Amino acid sequence: MIINKNEIVKKHCYTKLVYGRINKKLKSYFSNEESEALIKKVLEESPLENYIKKGKNFYISNEEHHIKITINSNTFSVITVDKL
């Protein structure tokens, strides 16, 4: 399975509910714009070997930021962000 990192960075999107989930999981108070900037930065900075497709989701881990992002592989919607 070939993962197209550029496609994920370009097409990822957000639902209204995910912003609250991100803040809850990271125990933060980011605005929607701050959440989007963090996600985009992590997606761009993470090496391709940190992109894993399992089932219907992509999992992107980033040790520097200590987070793992889960993205639906069909819709490119950000599902959640977890602390590592």
PyMOL commands that set and color helices and strands:
alter all, ss='L'
color gray80, all
select helices_A, chain A and resi 5-11+18-26+32-45+48-50
alter helices_A, ss='H'
color red, helices_A
select strands_A, chain A and resi 51-54+57-62+67-72+78-83
alter strands_A, ss='S'
color yellow, strands_A
deselect
rebuild
show_as cartoon
